[in-house]
Amino acid sequence: MIRVLGCSGSIAARCHTTAFLLDDDILIDAGSGVGEMRLDELARIDHILVSHSHLDHVLSIPLLADSVIRLRQGPGGLSELKPIHVHALSETLEALRAHIFNGVIWPDFTRLPSPAYPILVFHPFTVGEQLTFPAKDGLAADRRVHVLPAAHTVPGVGFGLETPQGWWVFSGDTGPNPALWKALEGRRIAQLVIETAFGNDEAHLASISGHLSPQSLAHELNQLDGEVSVYITHPKPGEVPAVLAQIRALDSRHRIEPLREGQRFNAQVEV
């Protein structure tokens, strides 16, 4: 089960930035949408997969770490602390160390509450790698997540989750990205969650900031085989109606809908 916690390009009332919850223990990005989770839900997070270092995708990592330290300790106290494992490109992890967990913006929770028992453990991955997470109760198989290429202003990735009906794909923040479609060749795609951050009137901003506009989205979707269920994420608050109107005017063979906070995906079946 994938739950959409946030899918906005910035914040406003009922608009939270990018975060998805896979089952009850894996976050895919950690934007402000994580703050909508209950404390007991936060304490069950074992892994965070980070697409890139920009604030709207990582801002909840330091706050989450601070919230759950006590709750993730066992009866034996600190020696039984269950860390949260953060998975990202090495460049993204270095950015987190240098610019967030630096003792100035936030304490270094890769060394707290103690260097021997930190609440956060960093794990680098590379584009093309497959990450495997053990099956949860009621699931027959391990969860397999593929690290996909993105084309942004900082090193970034997308993710592809294997499901029995096909892949659930998240583009990450990206501009035009031929490498993504190459990586997906021959794959059956159940859903594609893809960003469109700007309207066509700001296509120049989309281009220089490593994002898509409806006109560049159309070019990207033309590279997909067959017919795919497409969900649009990352438009800015207040600009959603205009962006969606431009997207719906596209001549596309794909079913295109806005992603919604609270939306849930169960393999190919949306609930």
C-alpha positions in Angstrom: 0.0 0.0 0.0 1.3 3.5 -0.9 -0.3 6.5 0.9 0.2 10.0 -0.5 1.2 12.2 2.4 2.1 15.3 0.4 2.2 16.1 -3.3 2.5 19.9 -3.5 5.4 22.0 -4.8 5.2 24.2 -1.8 3.0 24.8 1.3 -0.3 26.4 2.1 -3.4 25.2 4.0 -4.0 21.5 3.1 -1.0 21.6 0.8 2.0 19.6 1.9 5.3 18.8 0.1 6.3 15.5 -1.3 6.1 12.4 0.8 4.8 8.9 0.3 4.4 6.1 2.8 5.0 2.5 1.6 3.2 0.1 3.9 3.8 1.5 7.4 7.6 1.5 7.6 9.1 3.1 4.5 9.0 6.8 3.5 9.7 7.8 -0.1 10.8 11.4 0.4 10.1 13.3 3.6 8.5 16.6 2.9 6.0 18.4 5.1 3.3 15.8 4.5 5.1 13.6 7.1 3.8 16.0 9.7 0.3 14.7 9.1 1.2 11.3 10.6 0.4 10.4 14.2 3.3 9.9 16.6 2.8 6.1 16.8 2.9 6.0 13.0 6.1 8.0 12.9 7.7 5.6 15.3 7.2 2.7 12.9 9.3 4.3 10.1 12.4 2.2 9.6 13.6 3.5 6.2 13.5 6.8 4.3 14.3 6.9 0.5 15.4 10.4 -0.5 15.1 11.5 -4.2 17.3 14.6 -3.8 18.5 17.2 -1.3 16.0 20.0 -1.8 14.3 21.2 1.4 10.7 20.4 0.3 11.7 16.7 0.1 13.9 16.4 3.2 12.6 18.9 5.8 10.8 16.2 7.9 13.9 14.0 8.4 15.5 16.0 11.2 12.1 16.6 13.0 11.1 12.9 12.6 14.5 11.8 14.2 13.9 14.1 17.1 10.3 12.9 17.7 10.9 9.2 17.8 14.2 8.6 19.7 12.5 7.5 22.9 9.8 5.5 21.2 12.3 3.5 19.2 14.3 2.4 22.3 13.7 -1.1 23.6 13.4 -2.2 27.3 17.2 -2.1 27.5 17.3 1.6 26.7 19.8 3.2 24.4 21.6 0.0 23.5 18.4 -1.3 21.9 17.6 1.8 19.9 16.3 1.0 16.4 17.8 3.5 14.0 16.0 4.9 11.0 17.9 4.1 7.8 18.2 6.9 5.3 18.9 5.8 1.7 20.1 8.3 -1.0 22.8 9.2 -3.5 26.1 9.9 -1.8 25.9 13.5 -2.9 22.5 13.9 -1.2 23.7 12.3 2.0 26.7 14.7 2.0 24.4 17.7 1.5 22.3 16.5 4.5 25.5 16.3 6.6 26.8 19.6 5.5 23.7 21.7 5.5 21.2 20.2 7.9 22.8 17.9 10.4 25.7 20.3 11.0 25.0 21.5 14.6 23.9 24.9 13.3 20.7 24.2 11.4 20.0 21.0 13.4 21.9 18.6 15.7 23.8 15.7 14.0 21.5 12.8 14.6 23.9 10.5 12.8 25.9 10.8 16.1 23.0 11.3 18.5 21.8 10.3 21.0 25.3 8.7 20.9 27.9 7.9 18.2 27.5 4.2 19.0 23.7 4.3 18.9 22.5 7.0 16.5 18.9 7.5 15.5 19.8 8.0 11.8 22.1 5.8 9.7 23.0 6.9 6.2 23.2 4.4 3.3 24.4 5.5 -0.2 22.8 4.1 -3.3 23.5 4.5 -7.0 21.2 5.0 -10.1 20.2 1.5 -11.4 20.5 -0.2 -8.0 17.7 -2.4 -6.6 16.9 -1.9 -2.9 15.3 -4.9 -1.2 13.3 -4.6 2.0 11.9 -7.6 3.9 8.3 -8.6 3.5 5.8 -7.1 6.0 3.0 -9.1 7.8 0.5 -10.2 5.2 2.9 -9.8 2.3 4.2 -12.8 0.5 7.4 -11.2 -1.0 10.1 -8.7 -0.2 9.6 -5.2 -1.4 11.9 -4.3 -4.3 12.5 -0.6 -5.2 14.6 0.4 -8.2 16.6 3.6 -8.2 15.7 5.5 -11.4 17.5 8.4 -13.1 16.2 12.0 -12.8 17.4 15.2 -14.4 17.3 18.1 -11.9 19.5 21.0 -10.7 21.1 18.8 -8.0 21.9 15.1 -8.2 18.5 13.3 -8.0 16.6 10.1 -8.6 13.2 8.6 -9.0 12.0 5.3 -7.8 10.2 2.3 -9.2 8.4 -0.1 -6.9 7.7 -3.6 -8.2 4.1 -4.8 -7.7 2.3 -7.9 -9.1 0.5 -5.7 -11.6 3.5 -3.7 -12.7 5.7 -0.9 -11.5 4.6 2.1 -9.5 6.9 4.8 -10.7 7.8 8.1 -9.1 9.8 10.5 -11.4 11.3 12.6 -8.6 11.9 16.2 -9.4 13.0 16.2 -13.0 13.1 18.0 -16.3 13.1 16.2 -19.7 14.7 12.9 -18.9 15.4 10.5 -21.7 17.3 8.2 -19.3 14.2 7.5 -17.3 12.3 6.2 -20.3 15.3 4.1 -21.3 15.4 2.6 -17.9 11.7 1.8 -18.1 11.8 0.1 -21.5 10.1 -3.2 -21.5 8.6 -2.6 -18.0 4.9 -2.9 -17.3 3.9 0.3 -15.5 0.9 0.2 -13.3 1.0 3.9 -12.3 3.3 6.8 -13.2 3.6 9.7 -10.7 5.3 12.5 -12.5 6.0 16.1 -11.6 4.7 19.1 -13.5 5.8 22.1 -11.4 5.0 25.0 -13.7 2.4 26.1 -16.3 3.3 26.7 -19.9 3.5 30.5 -19.3 6.5 29.7 -17.0 8.1 27.1 -19.2 11.4 29.0 -19.1 11.4 28.7 -15.3 10.7 25.0 -15.6 13.6 24.6 -18.0 16.2 26.4 -15.9 15.1 24.8 -12.6 14.9 21.2 -13.8 11.2 20.8 -13.8 8.4 20.0 -16.3 5.6 22.1 -17.7 2.6 20.7 -19.5 4.2 21.1 -22.9 7.4 19.3 -21.9 5.3 16.7 -20.0 3.6 15.9 -23.3 6.9 15.2 -24.9 8.0 13.0 -22.1 4.7 10.9 -22.0 5.0 10.3 -25.8 8.1 8.2 -25.0 6.0 5.7 -23.0 4.7 2.6 -24.6 1.0 1.6 -24.4 -1.5 3.4 -22.2 -0.5 4.3 -18.6 -2.3 5.8 -15.6 -0.5 9.1 -15.0 -0.7 11.1 -11.8 0.6 14.7 -11.7 2.5 15.9 -8.6 4.4 19.0 -7.5 2.4 22.0 -8.9 2.6 25.0 -6.6 -0.4 26.0 -4.4 -2.7 28.3 -6.3 -1.5 27.2 -9.7 -3.1 23.7 -9.7 -6.2 24.6 -11.7 -4.3 26.4 -14.5 -1.6 23.6 -14.7 -4.3 20.9 -14.8 -6.3 22.7 -17.4 -3.2 22.8 -19.7 -2.5 19.2 -19.0 -6.1 18.1 -19.8 -5.8 20.0 -23.1 -3.0 17.7 -24.2 -3.6 15.2 -26.9 -2.5 12.2 -24.9 -3.4 8.5 -25.0 -2.7 8.2 -21.3 -5.2 8.7 -18.5 -3.9 11.8 -16.6 -5.2 12.9 -13.2 -3.9 15.1 -10.4 -2.3 13.3 -7.5 -4.2 14.0 -4.2 -3.1 14.0 -0.6 -4.6 11.0 1.2 -4.7 9.0 -2.0 -3.8 5.3 -1.6 -2.5 2.9 -4.2 -2.7 -0.9 -3.8 -0.7 -2.3 -6.6 -2.7 -1.4 -9.7 -5.9 -0.8 -7.8 -6.5 2.7 -6.5 -8.5 2.8 -3.2 
